[in-house]
Amino acid sequence: MLSYYQMYLEENKKIKLILASASPRRTDILKLFQINFEVIPPFNCLEEKLISPYDTVIKNSIKKSKNIFDYVKINKLPILDSNNYNDILICSFDTVVYFKNNYYLKPNDTNEAEKFLIDFSNKTHKVITGFCILSLNTNVTKTDVDETKVTFRKLNKEDINWYLSKEYVLDKAGGYDINGLGAFLVKKINGCFYNVVGLPIYKFLKNLNDLGYNLYNF
């Protein structure tokens, strides 16, 4: 027997996505897959750092989705009046870089970024992304997490100085951008490449599919 939500999806397939993130890299990934979306970054939404990185990214992604859910509802944004979409999904993401039981967040300056890269040299660290999909119409929430192991090649001081002189990394967890010149640092990865960029596309699309949606529903 179909649930109310499943029956709702059978009758109403067109949806719109709100990306609750200011990350240009996540925006680029959704554009790549031609998903119909708009960006509303969370605000006054403090991220937490728990003992478990997996709990951390899930909890933070839920907070971000709920932040935008409340914002859209309270302010009665025009998107709610649209007759073109039968559901609107708020999707948020939280990515951390984790190594030897420590978080490597966005570096405060290039000196800290340099320390990060020295730590990662010839070692393997984890990039963990949690995400939350929240329906504006039904309040259905779905969360998941993905992990990619990134192994750096052995770096010398000249490698690190060259890289930091070429690419701005202060807005990137771990102090590097694998989608840019940071590929120069990496020996191999085990897992989803897009997860390292900040949006694990396979897991994300799988969870949309679990809710009854496919790419052509956007």
C-alpha positions in Angstrom: 0.0 0.0 0.0 1.4 3.4 -1.0 2.0 5.9 1.7 0.5 9.4 1.5 3.9 10.8 0.4 4.3 8.1 -2.3 0.8 8.9 -3.7 1.6 12.5 -3.6 4.7 11.9 -5.7 2.8 9.8 -8.2 0.4 12.6 -8.9 2.9 15.5 -8.7 6.3 15.1 -10.2 7.7 18.6 -10.9 9.8 20.0 -8.1 12.2 22.8 -7.4 15.3 22.7 -5.2 16.6 25.3 -2.8 20.3 25.0 -2.2 20.9 26.1 1.3 24.6 26.9 0.8 26.8 29.8 -0.4 29.4 27.4 -1.9 30.0 28.2 -5.5 31.4 24.7 -6.0 28.1 23.1 -5.0 26.3 25.5 -7.3 28.5 24.4 -10.1 27.8 20.7 -9.5 24.0 21.3 -9.6 24.4 23.3 -12.8 26.4 20.5 -14.3 23.4 18.2 -13.8 20.9 20.8 -15.1 18.9 20.8 -11.8 16.4 23.6 -11.4 17.4 25.3 -8.2 18.0 28.6 -6.5 20.4 29.5 -3.8 19.4 30.8 -0.3 22.4 30.6 2.0 21.7 29.9 5.7 22.2 32.9 8.0 22.8 33.2 11.8 23.2 29.4 11.8 26.2 28.4 13.9 27.8 25.1 13.0 28.6 22.6 15.8 31.6 20.4 16.1 30.9 17.1 17.9 33.2 14.2 18.8 32.0 12.2 15.8 32.6 13.9 12.4 29.6 11.9 11.0 27.3 13.2 13.7 28.7 16.7 13.1 27.9 16.9 9.4 24.4 15.4 9.8 23.5 17.7 12.6 24.8 20.8 10.9 23.1 19.9 7.6 19.8 19.5 9.4 20.2 22.9 11.1 20.9 24.6 7.8 17.8 23.1 6.1 15.6 24.0 9.0 17.1 27.5 9.0 15.9 28.1 5.4 12.7 26.2 6.0 11.7 28.7 8.7 13.0 31.6 6.7 10.9 30.7 3.7 7.7 30.0 5.7 8.0 33.0 8.0 8.7 35.5 5.3 6.2 33.9 2.9 8.6 34.1 -0.1 7.1 34.3 -3.6 8.4 30.8 -4.3 5.5 29.5 -2.1 2.9 31.1 -4.4 4.3 29.4 -7.6 1.9 27.1 -9.4 4.7 25.6 -11.4 6.1 23.3 -8.7 4.2 20.8 -6.6 7.0 20.4 -4.1 10.1 22.4 -3.1 13.0 20.6 -1.5 15.5 22.4 0.7 18.9 20.7 0.4 21.8 21.5 2.7 25.3 20.1 3.0 28.1 20.2 5.6 31.7 19.0 4.7 34.6 18.4 7.1 38.1 17.3 6.6 39.2 14.8 9.3 42.7 13.5 10.1 44.1 11.8 13.1 41.0 12.6 15.2 41.2 16.3 14.4 39.0 18.6 12.3 40.7 20.6 9.5 38.4 23.5 8.9 38.8 26.6 6.7 42.3 27.9 7.5 42.5 31.3 9.2 45.5 32.3 7.0 48.1 30.9 4.6 50.4 29.9 7.5 47.7 27.6 8.9 46.9 26.3 5.4 50.6 25.5 5.0 50.5 23.5 8.3 47.5 21.6 7.0 49.2 20.6 3.8 52.4 19.6 5.7 50.2 17.3 7.9 48.5 15.7 4.8 51.8 15.2 2.9 52.2 11.5 2.0 49.2 10.6 4.2 45.6 9.8 3.8 42.8 11.9 5.3 39.0 11.7 5.2 36.5 14.2 3.6 33.1 13.6 5.1 29.9 15.3 3.8 26.5 15.1 5.4 23.4 16.4 3.7 19.7 17.0 4.5 16.8 17.0 2.1 13.7 18.7 3.6 10.3 19.0 1.8 8.5 22.3 2.2 5.2 20.7 1.4 5.3 17.5 3.5 8.0 18.2 6.1 9.6 14.9 5.1 13.3 14.9 6.0 16.0 12.6 4.6 19.7 12.6 5.7 22.8 10.7 4.6 26.5 10.9 4.8 29.4 10.1 2.4 33.1 9.7 3.0 36.1 9.9 0.6 39.6 9.0 1.5 42.2 11.4 0.0 45.9 10.4 -0.2 48.4 13.2 -0.8 51.6 12.7 -2.6 54.8 13.6 -0.7 55.1 17.3 -0.8 58.2 19.5 -0.3 58.2 23.1 0.9 58.5 24.4 -2.7 55.4 22.4 -3.7 53.3 23.9 -0.9 54.6 27.4 -1.4 53.9 27.3 -5.1 50.4 26.0 -4.6 49.4 28.5 -1.9 50.8 31.3 -4.1 48.5 30.2 -6.9 45.2 29.3 -5.3 43.0 31.0 -2.7 42.2 28.4 0.0 41.0 30.3 3.0 37.4 29.5 2.1 38.1 25.8 1.7 38.0 23.1 4.4 41.4 21.5 4.7 43.1 24.4 2.9 43.0 23.0 -0.7 40.7 22.7 -3.7 40.8 19.3 -5.4 38.6 20.8 -8.1 41.2 23.3 -8.9 45.0 23.4 -8.7 44.7 21.3 -5.5 44.7 18.3 -7.9 48.4 18.9 -8.0 48.7 17.7 -4.4 46.7 14.5 -4.6 48.1 11.0 -5.3 44.7 9.2 -5.3 41.3 9.1 -3.8 39.1 6.3 -2.6 35.4 7.3 -3.0 33.3 10.0 -4.7 35.3 12.8 -6.2 32.4 15.2 -5.9 32.1 14.5 -2.2 35.6 16.1 -1.8 34.2 19.1 -3.7 31.3 19.3 -1.2 28.3 17.6 -2.8 28.4 13.7 -3.1 26.3 13.5 -6.2 25.8 9.8 -6.3 24.5 9.6 -2.7 22.5 12.8 -3.2 20.7 11.5 -6.3 20.2 8.1 -4.7 18.4 9.7 -1.8 16.3 11.8 -4.2 15.4 8.6 -6.0 14.5 7.0 -2.6 12.0 9.8 -2.2 10.6 9.1 -5.6 12.3 11.7 -7.7 14.7 11.6 -10.7 16.7 14.2 -12.5 13.9 14.7 -15.1 11.5 15.8 -12.3 13.3 19.1 -11.8 
